[in-house]
Amino acid sequence: MPFTRITLRQGYSDVQISQISDILQQSLIGEFAVPPADRFQIFETLPAGQRIFDRHYKSGGRSDDFILFHIFAGKPRTREQKRNFFRMLSERLHGVLNIHPDNVMVIIQFNTADEWSFSNGQMLSEEIL
């Protein structure tokens, strides 16, 4: 049940955003064992003045094409799953959209079922799963 907020520069077309969305989802399915229909993503396109980031911290050099993926996930994943996910996402973005791996940053936060309500004001942990 990951939820991902994707923050990127203005100027991407709807087709490119759809491709980024599909690549993210394919990577989550392939490496995080996420069901195909479990897709919750919000894209934020911001002007340059509202995206402030270090162009060199832990990177070979970020450009204006820098994209941040902030993933909230309910079920913890292993170190290997996370490593494989990071690699797959970066490789696919580069292969399909020519987004350089230095421009891909991912933050994963894990939380519990008590911290999710998908609808009706009902806590996920109270639902029959």
C-alpha positions as CSV (number, residue, x, y, z in Angstrom):
1,M,0.0,0.0,0.0
2,P,2.6,2.5,-0.9
3,F,1.7,6.2,-1.5
4,T,4.2,8.2,-3.4
5,R,4.6,11.9,-3.8
6,I,6.7,12.7,-6.9
7,T,8.1,16.2,-7.1
8,L,9.6,17.4,-10.3
9,R,10.2,20.5,-12.5
10,Q,7.5,22.1,-14.6
11,G,7.5,21.2,-18.3
12,Y,7.0,17.5,-18.3
13,S,4.2,16.5,-20.7
14,D,1.3,14.4,-19.6
15,V,2.8,11.5,-21.6
16,Q,6.1,11.8,-19.8
17,I,4.3,12.0,-16.4
18,S,2.4,8.9,-17.3
19,Q,5.6,7.1,-18.2
20,I,7.2,8.1,-14.9
21,S,4.1,6.8,-13.1
22,D,4.2,3.5,-15.0
23,I,7.9,3.1,-14.4
24,L,7.5,3.7,-10.7
25,Q,4.6,1.3,-10.5
26,Q,6.4,-1.4,-12.5
27,S,9.4,-1.0,-10.1
28,L,7.2,-1.3,-7.0
29,I,5.5,-4.4,-8.4
30,G,8.8,-6.0,-9.4
31,E,10.9,-5.2,-6.3
32,F,8.5,-4.4,-3.5
33,A,5.8,-7.1,-4.2
34,V,3.1,-4.4,-4.6
35,P,-0.2,-5.6,-6.1
36,P,-0.7,-4.1,-9.6
37,A,-3.9,-2.2,-8.7
38,D,-2.3,-0.7,-5.5
39,R,-1.4,2.6,-7.1
40,F,-1.5,5.9,-5.2
41,Q,0.7,8.7,-6.6
42,I,0.6,12.4,-6.5
43,F,2.7,14.5,-8.9
44,E,3.8,18.0,-7.9
45,T,5.3,20.1,-10.7
46,L,7.0,23.1,-9.3
47,P,8.8,26.1,-10.7
48,A,12.6,26.3,-10.2
49,G,12.3,28.8,-7.3
50,Q,10.2,26.3,-5.3
51,R,12.6,23.4,-5.7
52,I,15.7,24.1,-3.7
53,F,18.2,21.3,-3.5
54,D,22.0,20.7,-3.3
55,R,23.2,19.8,-6.8
56,H,26.1,17.7,-5.5
57,Y,25.3,16.2,-2.1
58,K,25.7,12.4,-2.5
59,S,25.4,12.7,-6.2
60,G,27.6,13.2,-9.3
61,G,25.6,16.3,-10.0
62,R,21.9,17.1,-10.1
63,S,20.4,19.2,-12.9
64,D,17.1,20.9,-13.2
65,D,15.7,17.5,-14.1
66,F,16.0,16.4,-10.5
67,I,13.1,14.2,-9.4
68,L,12.2,13.4,-5.8
69,F,10.2,10.2,-5.0
70,H,8.9,10.2,-1.4
71,I,7.3,6.8,-0.7
72,F,5.2,6.0,2.3
73,A,4.9,2.2,2.7
74,G,3.1,0.2,5.3
75,K,5.1,-3.0,5.1
76,P,8.8,-2.9,5.7
77,R,11.1,-4.2,3.0
78,T,14.5,-5.8,3.2
79,R,17.7,-4.0,2.5
80,E,18.0,-6.1,-0.7
81,Q,14.5,-5.2,-1.9
82,K,15.2,-1.5,-1.3
83,R,18.5,-1.7,-3.1
84,N,17.0,-3.5,-6.1
85,F,14.1,-1.0,-6.2
86,F,16.4,2.0,-6.2
87,R,18.5,0.5,-9.0
88,M,15.5,-0.7,-11.1
89,L,13.7,2.7,-10.8
90,S,16.8,4.7,-11.8
91,E,17.7,2.3,-14.7
92,R,14.2,2.4,-16.1
93,L,13.9,6.2,-15.9
94,H,17.2,6.5,-17.7
95,G,16.4,3.9,-20.3
96,V,12.9,5.2,-21.2
97,L,13.1,9.0,-20.5
98,N,16.8,9.6,-20.4
99,I,16.6,10.9,-16.8
100,H,20.1,10.6,-15.5
101,P,20.4,8.5,-12.3
102,D,22.1,11.4,-10.6
103,N,18.7,13.2,-10.9
104,V,16.7,10.5,-9.1
105,M,16.4,10.7,-5.3
106,V,14.2,8.3,-3.3
107,I,13.1,8.5,0.3
108,I,11.1,5.6,1.8
109,Q,9.2,5.9,5.0
110,F,7.6,2.9,6.6
111,N,4.6,3.2,8.9
112,T,2.0,1.0,10.5
113,A,-1.6,0.1,9.5
114,D,-2.8,2.4,12.4
115,E,-1.4,5.4,10.4
116,W,-3.6,4.8,7.3
117,S,-7.2,5.5,6.6
118,F,-8.2,4.8,3.0
119,S,-11.8,5.9,3.3
120,N,-14.8,6.3,5.6
121,G,-12.7,7.5,8.5
122,Q,-11.8,3.9,9.2
123,M,-8.3,3.0,10.5
124,L,-6.7,0.4,8.2
125,S,-5.8,-1.8,11.2
126,E,-9.5,-2.0,12.1
127,E,-10.5,-3.3,8.7
128,I,-10.7,-7.0,8.0
129,L,-7.8,-7.7,5.7
